[in-house]
Amino acid sequence: MRNKFRNVLVPKQFLFRLTFINIMVITVFVGLSSWAIYNTACVLADGLVSMSNQKQAQFEATLFQYLWIFSISTITIGCLTHFYLTKKLIHPLRELIYSTKKMKQGEYPAPITGKTEGEIGELISHFNDLVKQLEVNEQNRQKIVSDLSHEFRTPLSNLSGYLQALQSGVIDGDEKLYQSLYVESKRLIYLVEQMEQLKEWDHISSQSFSKKSPVNMKNLVEQSVEMFHWVCRNADIKINVDVAPSVIIVNSGAIAQVISNLLDNAVRYYEGTGPITVKGRNIESEYEFCVTGPGKPISLDAQERIFERFYRTDYSRSRELGGSGLGLAISKEIMEHHRGMIGVTSKENKHTFWFRLPRK
């Protein structure tokens, strides 16, 4: 409590110290000016007009009295004006400190208002944006954790109930039952992968991917596609690959992850007929990679937001097929670290996810 009280007084202490220093400066300046004016006036009066010693002493006393009044009035008015202006200037900083303390306590303060200009105004504007973004991120994290917790509960209850029944001999196992248990176990594995993506997002955001080396994109794409061969075969999905060779200096692991994310997205949301087409080509100073496949129509709003963190185009499918909304966001983050671009083009039920990388 004592430390908290001391922290609250920091702006006041700063205000008092600054005011005290300025009072000292004003006092010294006014004092020296008054002393110079006083001596100059006495010398001029003595030289220009011949006065008796009594009149000279009376003149000096009157002048000294007026200078005292002038000095005290100037110092008082100057200090009060300075204190008011300094307090008004520091007020936004006091609000900023108060809001920062609330954030340390796990709360999200209301935006700091006020018509503050200059560097302080810019700082407060950035602080308000930061608080808003952190609050949105926290809400999204809580939502995805809540969704995952709810989704874990059903398969775990099913597995626990059937395994207990098998153990006690209440039911006998058959092929259909084991297939259902296998499907439930796959759901659990997938949910764990989604939770891993939450941790992966923080890791990706802090990486600079400075370790880069020449990579042949044709080989990298073919290796990534091969990883989806078994999944596509079971789902009866055909993949056509047409990739031109090109050597680019990139972080191979990060780019392979982007390719896998786009392929996984195409396979997971595959809906309709026709193959998934994978293309890679050289365009002037860039290399373009595209994954095209059929799926549900994507609205213009969804196309603009699909690379945002935690965003999912179809929440109704989230429990069975939906992702955590991080895969595409991670891909965008990796592209930005490589000074590349990523996007989506959609026409009815045919969607193309693409990225471009500079070849030099």
Phi, psi and chi 1 to 4 in degrees:
 res  aa     phi    psi   chi1   chi2   chi3   chi4
   1 MET       -  -37.2  178.7   62.8   70.7      -
   2 ARG   -66.7  -44.4 -176.9  179.1  179.7 -178.0
   3 ASN   -62.8  -40.5  -69.0  -25.4      -      -
   4 LYS   -61.4  -41.7 -178.4  177.5  179.8 -179.7
   5 PHE   -65.5  -39.0 -178.5   72.3      -      -
   6 ARG   -65.8  -39.3  -71.2  177.5   60.3 -175.0
   7 ASN   -64.1  -34.8  -70.4  -24.0      -      -
   8 VAL   -65.6  -32.2  173.1      -      -      -
   9 LEU   -84.0   -4.7  -66.9 -179.0      -      -
  10 VAL   -56.3  -47.6  168.0      -      -      -
  11 PRO   -62.3  -39.5  -21.0   33.1      -      -
  12 LYS   -64.9  -42.4  -68.9 -175.0  178.1  179.7
  13 GLN   -60.5  -43.4  -68.2  176.6   -7.0      -
  14 PHE   -62.8  -41.8  175.1   75.5      -      -
  15 LEU   -63.1  -43.8  177.3   61.3      -      -
  16 PHE   -65.9  -41.5  -69.6  149.6      -      -
  17 ARG   -64.0  -44.7  -69.4  173.6 -176.6  173.8
  18 LEU   -63.7  -41.0 -176.3   62.1      -      -
  19 THR   -65.0  -42.1  -57.8      -      -      -
  20 PHE   -61.9  -43.6  176.7   75.9      -      -
  21 ILE   -62.4  -43.8  -67.6  173.7      -      -
  22 ASN   -68.9  -33.7  -78.5  -85.2      -      -
  23 ILE   -61.9  -42.9  -71.9  174.7      -      -
  24 MET   -62.0  -42.9  -66.3  -62.1  -63.0      -
  25 VAL   -64.6  -45.8  172.7      -      -      -
  26 ILE   -63.1  -42.6  -67.3  173.3      -      -
  27 THR   -61.8  -47.2  -57.6      -      -      -
  28 VAL   -63.0  -43.4  171.6      -      -      -
  29 PHE   -63.6  -48.7  175.3   76.7      -      -
  30 VAL   -64.6  -39.7  173.4      -      -      -
  31 GLY   -62.5  -46.2      -      -      -      -
  32 LEU   -65.0  -40.2  -69.2  175.3      -      -
  33 SER   -64.2  -43.6  -60.4      -      -      -
  34 SER   -64.2  -41.3  -59.8      -      -      -
  35 TRP   -63.4  -40.8  178.3   80.6      -      -
  36 ALA   -67.6  -42.8      -      -      -      -
  37 ILE   -64.2  -40.9  -67.0  172.8      -      -
  38 TYR   -62.3  -50.8  173.6   76.3      -      -
  39 ASN   -66.8  -37.9  -76.0  -82.1      -      -
  40 THR   -65.9  -43.9  -58.1      -      -      -
  41 ALA   -63.0  -40.3      -      -      -      -
  42 CYS   -64.0  -42.5  -69.8      -      -      -
  43 VAL   -66.9  -43.6  171.7      -      -      -
  44 LEU   -64.5  -43.8  -69.7  175.1      -      -
  45 ALA   -63.8  -38.2      -      -      -      -
  46 ASP   -70.5  -31.7 -172.0   35.6      -      -
  47 GLY   -85.3  -32.7      -      -      -      -
  48 LEU   -86.0  -36.6  -65.7  175.8      -      -
  49 VAL  -124.3  129.5 -178.4      -      -      -
  50 SER   -81.5  117.4   57.7      -      -      -
  51 MET  -125.8  153.9  -66.7 -174.3  -64.1      -
  52 SER   -70.3  166.1   63.3      -      -      -
  53 ASN   -62.7  -34.4  -67.7  -26.6      -      -
  54 GLN   -67.6  -44.7 -176.2  178.5    0.8      -
  55 LYS   -67.4  -36.5  -72.1 -175.4  176.2 -178.5
  56 GLN   -63.4  -42.1  179.9   70.2   22.0      -
  57 ALA   -66.7  -38.1      -      -      -      -
  58 GLN   -66.1  -40.2 -175.8  178.7    2.2      -
  59 PHE   -63.2  -44.1  170.8   78.4      -      -
  60 GLU   -65.6  -37.6  -67.4  178.6   -0.8      -
  61 ALA   -67.1  -43.1      -      -      -      -
  62 THR   -63.8  -44.9  -56.7      -      -      -
  63 LEU   -62.1  -41.5  179.1   61.7      -      -
  64 PHE   -63.4  -38.1 -173.6   74.2      -      -
  65 GLN   -65.3  -45.3 -177.9 -179.4    2.4      -
  66 TYR   -64.6  -37.9  -82.5  110.0      -      -
  67 LEU   -65.6  -36.5  -74.6  177.4      -      -
  68 TRP   -63.6  -45.4  -98.0  110.5      -      -
  69 ILE   -61.8  -45.2  -64.7  173.5      -      -
  70 PHE   -62.3  -43.7  167.4   76.6      -      -
  71 SER   -65.4  -47.6  -59.9      -      -      -
  72 ILE   -64.1  -41.5  -65.5  174.5      -      -
  73 SER   -64.1  -43.2  -60.1      -      -      -
  74 THR   -63.8  -44.8  -57.3      -      -      -
  75 ILE   -63.9  -43.4  -67.8  172.9      -      -
  76 THR   -64.0  -50.7  -57.5      -      -      -
  77 ILE   -63.2  -42.0  -65.4  173.2      -      -
  78 GLY   -63.3  -41.2      -      -      -      -
  79 CYS   -68.5  -43.4  -68.7      -      -      -
  80 LEU   -64.0  -42.4  -68.3  175.2      -      -
  81 THR   -63.9  -43.7  -56.9      -      -      -
  82 HIS   -64.1  -42.2  173.1  -91.6      -      -
  83 PHE   -62.2  -41.6 -177.5   83.2      -      -
  84 TYR   -65.5  -47.3  170.6   76.1      -      -
  85 LEU   -66.2  -39.1  -65.8  176.2      -      -
  86 THR   -68.3  -40.6  -55.3      -      -      -
  87 LYS   -62.8  -40.6 -175.7  177.7  180.0  179.7
  88 LYS   -66.0  -35.7 -174.3  176.8 -179.6 -179.6
  89 LEU   -70.5  -37.5  178.5   65.8      -      -
  90 ILE   -84.9  -16.3  -66.8  179.5      -      -
  91 HIS   -52.7  -46.4  179.8   70.9      -      -
  92 PRO   -60.9  -34.0  -22.7   33.6      -      -
  93 LEU   -67.7  -35.6  -65.3  179.0      -      -
  94 ARG   -64.9  -40.6  -63.8 -178.7   62.8 -176.5
  95 GLU   -65.0  -37.0  -69.4 -170.9   -7.6      -
  96 LEU   -65.0  -41.5 -171.1   62.1      -      -
  97 ILE   -65.3  -42.6  -67.6  173.8      -      -
  98 TYR   -62.5  -43.1  175.5   74.5      -      -
  99 SER   -66.2  -38.5  -62.0      -      -      -
 100 THR   -63.8  -39.2  -55.0      -      -      -
 101 LYS   -64.0  -38.8  -72.1  178.7   60.0 -177.4
 102 LYS   -65.0  -36.9  -68.0 -166.8   68.7  175.1
 103 MET   -65.7  -37.2  -71.9 -173.9   63.9      -
 104 LYS   -64.3  -27.6  -72.2  176.2   63.5  177.5
 105 GLN   -86.2    3.9  -63.3  170.8   -2.4      -
 106 GLY    89.3   12.1      -      -      -      -
 107 GLU  -105.9  158.3  -57.8  177.0   14.6      -
 108 TYR  -110.7  107.8  -67.4   98.7      -      -
 109 PRO   -72.2  160.9   28.1  -34.5      -      -
 110 ALA   -69.4  154.0      -      -      -      -
 111 PRO   -57.9  142.6  -22.3   32.3      -      -
 112 ILE   -78.7  123.3  -60.3  175.2      -      -
 113 THR  -105.1  164.9   57.5      -      -      -
 114 GLY   135.7  148.8      -      -      -      -
 115 LYS   -91.5   69.2  -62.2 -179.4  179.7  179.0
 116 THR   -97.5  130.3  -54.6      -      -      -
 117 GLU  -110.2  177.0  -60.6  178.6   -5.9      -
 118 GLY    77.4 -157.5      -      -      -      -
 119 GLU   -64.7  -36.8  -71.2   80.3    0.8      -
 120 ILE   -65.8  -42.0  -64.6  179.0      -      -
 121 GLY   -62.7  -40.1      -      -      -      -
 122 GLU   -66.0  -40.8 -175.1  177.3   -2.8      -
 123 LEU   -61.5  -44.6  173.5   62.1      -      -
 124 ILE   -65.5  -38.9  -69.5  175.8      -      -
 125 SER   -61.8  -45.0  176.8      -      -      -
 126 HIS   -65.4  -36.6  -71.6  -50.7      -      -
 127 PHE   -65.2  -43.5  178.8   80.6      -      -
 128 ASN   -60.6  -42.1  -71.2  -23.9      -      -
 129 ASP   -64.1  -39.5  -66.9  -19.4      -      -
 130 LEU   -63.7  -45.6  174.4   62.1      -      -
 131 VAL   -61.6  -42.4  173.3      -      -      -
 132 LYS   -63.5  -43.4 -176.7  177.6  179.6 -179.4
 133 GLN   -67.0  -40.8 -174.6   61.6   51.8      -
 134 LEU   -64.1  -39.1  -71.1  174.7      -      -
 135 GLU   -65.4  -42.1 -172.4  172.8    8.1      -
 136 VAL   -64.1  -43.6  171.0      -      -      -
 137 ASN   -61.3  -41.3  -69.5  -11.2      -      -
 138 GLU   -66.5  -40.1 -178.4   62.1   23.4      -
 139 GLN   -62.7  -41.2  -69.9  174.3   -6.7      -
 140 ASN   -66.7  -39.6  -72.1  -30.2      -      -
 141 ARG   -64.0  -44.7  -75.7  177.2 -178.1  -88.7
 142 GLN   -63.2  -37.3  -69.8  179.5   -2.0      -
 143 LYS   -66.5  -46.2  178.4  173.1  175.9   49.7
 144 ILE   -68.5  -36.4 -165.9   64.5      -      -
 145 VAL   -66.3  -40.2  170.0      -      -      -
 146 SER   -63.9  -42.3  176.1      -      -      -
 147 ASP   -62.4  -44.6  -70.2  -15.0      -      -
 148 LEU   -66.0  -39.9  -71.3  173.4      -      -
 149 SER   -61.9  -41.6  -61.0      -      -      -
 150 HIS   -65.6  -38.7 -177.0  -88.6      -      -
 151 GLU   -73.1  -29.2  -67.9  173.4   16.0      -
 152 PHE   -67.4  -35.6  -94.3  114.4      -      -
 153 ARG   -61.7  -42.7 -170.0  176.5  -63.4  111.3
 154 THR   -66.7  -53.7  -59.6      -      -      -
 155 PRO   -64.3  -34.6   19.0  -30.7      -      -
 156 LEU   -66.2  -40.9  -76.8  173.5      -      -
 157 SER   -64.1  -42.0  -61.9      -      -      -
 158 ASN   -63.0  -47.4  -68.5  -21.6      -      -
 159 LEU   -62.3  -45.7  -73.8  173.4      -      -
 160 SER   -62.1  -43.6  177.0      -      -      -
 161 GLY   -64.8  -45.3      -      -      -      -
 162 TYR   -69.6  -40.3  -83.5  111.5      -      -
 163 LEU   -65.1  -38.7  -69.4  175.3      -      -
 164 GLN   -65.5  -39.5 -174.1  176.1    5.9      -
 165 ALA   -66.4  -39.1      -      -      -      -
 166 LEU   -66.6  -40.1  -72.5  170.8      -      -
 167 GLN   -65.3  -40.0 -178.1 -175.4   23.8      -
 168 SER   -83.4   -6.1   59.6      -      -      -
 169 GLY    80.6   14.3      -      -      -      -
 170 VAL   -67.5  -37.7  175.8      -      -      -
 171 ILE  -127.8  160.2   60.3  173.7      -      -
 172 ASP  -106.5  141.0  -64.3  -33.9      -      -
 173 GLY   -75.1  140.7      -      -      -      -
 174 ASP  -138.3  177.2   54.9   20.0      -      -
 175 GLU   -61.4  -40.3 -176.8  177.8   -6.6      -
 176 LYS   -65.4  -40.8 -174.7  177.1 -179.5  179.8
 177 LEU   -66.3  -45.4  174.6   59.5      -      -
 178 TYR   -63.9  -34.2  -68.2  137.8      -      -
 179 GLN   -64.9  -41.0  178.8   64.2   25.7      -
 180 SER   -64.8  -41.6  -61.6      -      -      -
 181 LEU   -65.0  -36.8  -65.1  177.2      -      -
 182 TYR   -64.4  -41.9  173.5   69.4      -      -
 183 VAL   -62.6  -41.3  171.5      -      -      -
 184 GLU   -64.3  -39.0  -69.4  -63.2  -74.9      -
 185 SER   -65.7  -35.7   66.7      -      -      -
 186 LYS   -65.6  -37.3  -74.5 -177.2   63.2  177.7
 187 ARG   -62.3  -40.6  -75.4 -174.6   62.3 -169.8
 188 LEU   -64.3  -42.3  -73.7  172.8      -      -
 189 ILE   -61.2  -42.8  -67.1  173.0      -      -
 190 TYR   -66.0  -38.6  176.7   62.5      -      -
 191 LEU   -64.9  -37.9  -68.7  172.0      -      -
 192 VAL   -63.2  -38.8  171.7      -      -      -
 193 GLU   -62.9  -38.1  -69.6  174.2   -7.5      -
 194 GLN   -62.8  -41.1  -74.1 -173.9  -35.4      -
 195 MET   -66.2  -34.9  -64.2 -168.5   70.2      -
 196 GLU   -63.6  -33.1  -76.0  -65.2  -41.6      -
 197 GLN   -65.4  -30.7  -81.8 -165.6  -48.2      -
 198 LEU   -61.4  -43.8  -73.3  172.1      -      -
 199 LYS   -69.6  -36.4 -177.3  173.3   66.2  176.9
 200 GLU   -65.8  -35.1 -177.0 -178.5    8.4      -
 201 TRP   -59.6  -46.6  166.2 -104.0      -      -
 202 ASP   -61.8  -36.7  -66.1  -31.1      -      -
 203 HIS   -67.8  -45.1  174.7   70.8      -      -
 204 ILE   -62.7  -40.6  -69.7  -66.8      -      -
 205 SER   -63.6  -27.7  -61.4      -      -      -
 206 SER   -93.3   -2.6   61.8      -      -      -
 207 GLN   -89.3  148.8  -64.2  -59.6  -58.3      -
 208 SER  -105.9  -13.2   61.8      -      -      -
 209 PHE    52.7   44.6  -60.1  105.3      -      -
 210 SER   -73.4  -21.5   57.8      -      -      -
 211 LYS   -83.0   97.6  -65.2 -178.9  179.6  179.6
 212 LYS  -123.1  154.5  -59.3  177.4 -178.9  179.0
 213 SER  -151.5  159.4   58.8      -      -      -
 214 PRO   -64.0  129.3  -20.9   32.4      -      -
 215 VAL  -132.9  134.7  175.5      -      -      -
 216 ASN   -82.9  113.6 -169.7  -40.7      -      -
 217 MET   -62.9  -31.6  -70.7  -62.3  -65.0      -
 218 LYS   -61.7  -46.0  179.7  178.7  175.6   64.9
 219 ASN   -66.4  -40.5  -63.6  -23.8      -      -
 220 LEU   -65.0  -41.9 -169.0   62.3      -      -
 221 VAL   -67.3  -44.5  171.3      -      -      -
 222 GLU   -62.9  -37.1  -70.8  177.7  -13.0      -
 223 GLN   -65.9  -39.6  -68.8  172.1    4.4      -
 224 SER   -68.6  -40.7  -61.6      -      -      -
 225 VAL   -64.2  -37.5  171.4      -      -      -
 226 GLU   -60.8  -30.6 -175.5   62.3   27.5      -
 227 MET   -66.7  -20.9  -61.6  -61.5  -64.3      -
 228 PHE  -101.1    7.2  -71.6   84.9      -      -
 229 HIS   -61.6  -47.0  174.7   74.1      -      -
 230 TRP   -68.8  -41.1 -178.4 -103.8      -      -
 231 VAL   -63.3  -45.0  176.1      -      -      -
 232 CYS   -67.7  -34.0  -68.6      -      -      -
 233 ARG   -65.7  -42.9 -178.8  178.7  175.9 -178.9
 234 ASN   -67.4  -32.9  -70.3  -20.3      -      -
 235 ALA   -88.6    0.6      -      -      -      -
 236 ASP    58.9   45.8 -164.3   22.3      -      -
 237 ILE  -113.3  129.1  -60.2  174.6      -      -
 238 LYS   -95.7  138.4 -175.5  178.7  179.6 -179.0
 239 ILE  -118.2  124.0  -64.4 -175.7      -      -
 240 ASN  -102.0  128.3  -65.6  -25.7      -      -
 241 VAL  -118.0  126.6 -178.6      -      -      -
 242 ASP  -139.9   90.1 -179.6   15.9      -      -
 243 VAL  -121.5  126.9 -178.9      -      -      -
 244 ALA   -84.7  143.2      -      -      -      -
 245 PRO   -71.7  144.0   26.4  -33.1      -      -
 246 SER  -165.7  129.7 -178.3      -      -      -
 247 VAL   -93.3  120.4  176.8      -      -      -
 248 ILE  -128.0  144.5  -55.4  178.6      -      -
 249 ILE   -88.8  105.3  -61.3  177.2      -      -
 250 VAL  -144.1  174.1  -65.6      -      -      -
 251 ASN   -85.8  106.1 -175.7  -68.5      -      -
 252 SER   -60.2  -40.2   59.3      -      -      -
 253 GLY   -64.1  -40.9      -      -      -      -
 254 ALA   -68.3  -43.9      -      -      -      -
 255 ILE   -68.1  -36.9  -60.4  -57.3      -      -
 256 ALA   -61.8  -35.1      -      -      -      -
 257 GLN   -67.0  -39.6 -178.0  176.9    5.4      -
 258 VAL   -63.2  -45.5  175.6      -      -      -
 259 ILE   -60.4  -43.8  -63.9  171.6      -      -
 260 SER   -64.2  -39.3  -63.7      -      -      -
 261 ASN   -62.5  -42.6  -74.6  -16.4      -      -
 262 LEU   -68.9  -39.5  -62.7 -174.4      -      -
 263 LEU   -66.3  -43.1  -71.8  170.5      -      -
 264 ASP   -62.0  -39.1  178.6   70.3      -      -
 265 ASN   -64.1  -40.9 -172.0   72.4      -      -
 266 ALA   -67.2  -39.5      -      -      -      -
 267 VAL   -73.5  -42.0  173.4      -      -      -
 268 ARG   -65.2  -38.6 -171.7 -177.8  -54.8  -80.0
 269 TYR  -105.0   20.9  -65.4  100.1      -      -
 270 TYR   -64.0  128.7 -179.0   90.9      -      -
 271 GLU  -155.4  113.6 -171.8  170.8  -51.6      -
 272 GLY   131.3 -149.0      -      -      -      -
 273 THR  -127.1  166.1   59.1      -      -      -
 274 GLY    99.2  159.7      -      -      -      -
 275 PRO   -81.8  166.3   32.3  -35.2      -      -
 276 ILE   -90.9  126.5  -67.7  175.8      -      -
 277 THR  -105.4  128.9  -56.7      -      -      -
 278 VAL  -115.3  120.8  178.1      -      -      -
 279 LYS  -129.2  147.7  -68.9 -175.2  177.7 -178.6
 280 GLY  -142.4  130.8      -      -      -      -
 281 ARG  -149.6  159.1   57.1  177.0  179.2  165.5
 282 ASN   -92.4  126.2  -63.3  -60.6      -      -
 283 ILE  -124.3  102.1  -56.5  177.1      -      -
 284 GLU    51.4 -113.0  -63.3  179.8   -5.3      -
 285 SER   -96.3   11.6   61.5      -      -      -
 286 GLU  -127.3  161.3  -64.8  179.4  -39.0      -
 287 TYR  -115.1  126.6 -173.8   85.9      -      -
 288 GLU  -109.6  131.8 -176.6 -177.6   67.4      -
 289 PHE  -120.1  133.5  172.5   82.9      -      -
 290 CYS  -132.9  141.4  -58.5      -      -      -
 291 VAL  -123.7  117.7  176.9      -      -      -
 292 THR  -119.6  133.6  -55.7      -      -      -
 293 GLY  -161.3  163.9      -      -      -      -
 294 PRO   -81.2  152.9   30.0  -33.7      -      -
 295 GLY  -175.2 -176.7      -      -      -      -
 296 LYS   -65.4  147.4  -81.8 -170.7  173.8 -177.8
 297 PRO   -57.3  141.2  -24.1   33.7      -      -
 298 ILE  -111.2  124.0  -56.3  176.2      -      -
 299 SER   -68.1  163.2   65.1      -      -      -
 300 LEU   -63.0  -38.6  -68.5  176.6      -      -
 301 ASP   -63.6  -41.5  177.9   66.7      -      -
 302 ALA   -66.6  -36.5      -      -      -      -
 303 GLN   -63.4  -35.1  -68.6  179.6   41.5      -
 304 GLU   -75.1  -27.8  -65.3  176.3   -3.9      -
 305 ARG  -106.9   -0.5  -60.9 -175.0   57.6 -165.7
 306 ILE   -65.8  -21.2 -159.0  167.2      -      -
 307 PHE   -96.9    8.6  -69.1   95.6      -      -
 308 GLU   -78.5  155.1  -67.2 -179.4    5.4      -
 309 ARG   -64.9  135.2  -74.4  169.6  -75.5 -176.0
 310 PHE    67.3    8.4  -56.0  104.8      -      -
 311 TYR   -86.2  134.8 -178.2   76.6      -      -
 312 ARG  -129.2  135.7  -70.2  177.5  -69.3 -172.5
 313 THR   -73.1  -28.4   58.2      -      -      -
 314 ASP  -136.4   93.7 -170.7   -4.4      -      -
 315 TYR   -69.8  -21.0  -77.7   88.4      -      -
 316 SER   -69.2  -18.4   62.7      -      -      -
 317 ARG  -100.9    5.3  -58.5  176.6   62.8 -170.8
 318 SER   -64.8  -33.8   62.1      -      -      -
 319 ARG   -71.6  -26.9  -66.3 -173.4 -177.1  179.4
 320 GLU  -108.7  -42.3  -62.4  172.1   -0.6      -
 321 LEU  -125.2  -19.1  -62.7  173.2      -      -
 322 GLY   -70.2  148.7      -      -      -      -
 323 GLY   -91.1 -174.7      -      -      -      -
 324 SER   -82.6   -6.5   60.8      -      -      -
 325 GLY    80.8   21.2      -      -      -      -
 326 LEU  -113.5  -23.7  -76.1  171.9      -      -
 327 GLY   -57.5  -50.3      -      -      -      -
 328 LEU   -71.2  -33.6  -66.5  179.1      -      -
 329 ALA   -65.4  -40.1      -      -      -      -
 330 ILE   -63.3  -41.2  -70.3  173.7      -      -
 331 SER   -61.3  -42.6  -60.6      -      -      -
 332 LYS   -63.5  -40.9 -178.6 -178.8  179.0 -178.6
 333 GLU   -60.9  -42.9 -173.4   83.5   12.3      -
 334 ILE   -64.9  -41.1  -67.1  173.7      -      -
 335 MET   -62.3  -40.8  -78.1  -64.7  108.0      -
 336 GLU   -64.6  -36.3  -69.9  175.8  -10.1      -
 337 HIS   -66.8  -25.0  -79.9  -66.1      -      -
 338 HIS   -98.9   10.3  -76.0   78.6      -      -
 339 ARG    57.2   36.6  -62.5 -177.8  179.9 -180.0
 340 GLY  -110.2 -175.5      -      -      -      -
 341 MET  -129.2  153.5  -64.6 -174.5  -61.8      -
 342 ILE  -142.9  146.1 -170.0  169.5      -      -
 343 GLY  -167.5 -174.7      -      -      -      -
 344 VAL  -141.7  141.1   58.8      -      -      -
 345 THR  -124.4  137.1   56.1      -      -      -
 346 SER  -135.9  138.6  178.2      -      -      -
 347 LYS  -137.2  105.5 -174.8  177.7 -179.0 -179.1
 348 GLU    58.2 -113.9  -64.1 -180.0   -6.3      -
 349 ASN  -105.4   18.9   66.4  -28.3      -      -
 350 LYS  -118.6  122.2 -167.5  173.6 -176.2  179.3
 351 HIS  -122.7  141.0  -41.7  -59.5      -      -
 352 THR  -125.1  116.5  -60.4      -      -      -
 353 PHE   -99.0  132.3  -73.5   83.2      -      -
 354 TRP  -139.8  160.1   54.4  -92.4      -      -
 355 PHE  -145.4  154.6   68.1   75.6      -      -
 356 ARG  -127.2  137.1  -63.1 -169.1 -173.2  104.8
 357 LEU  -123.9  138.9  -73.3  169.0      -      -
 358 PRO   -67.0  136.2   22.7  -31.4      -      -
 359 ARG   -82.1  -16.2  -71.0 -164.5  -72.1  161.5
 360 LYS  -110.7      -  -66.2 -176.4 -179.5 -179.2
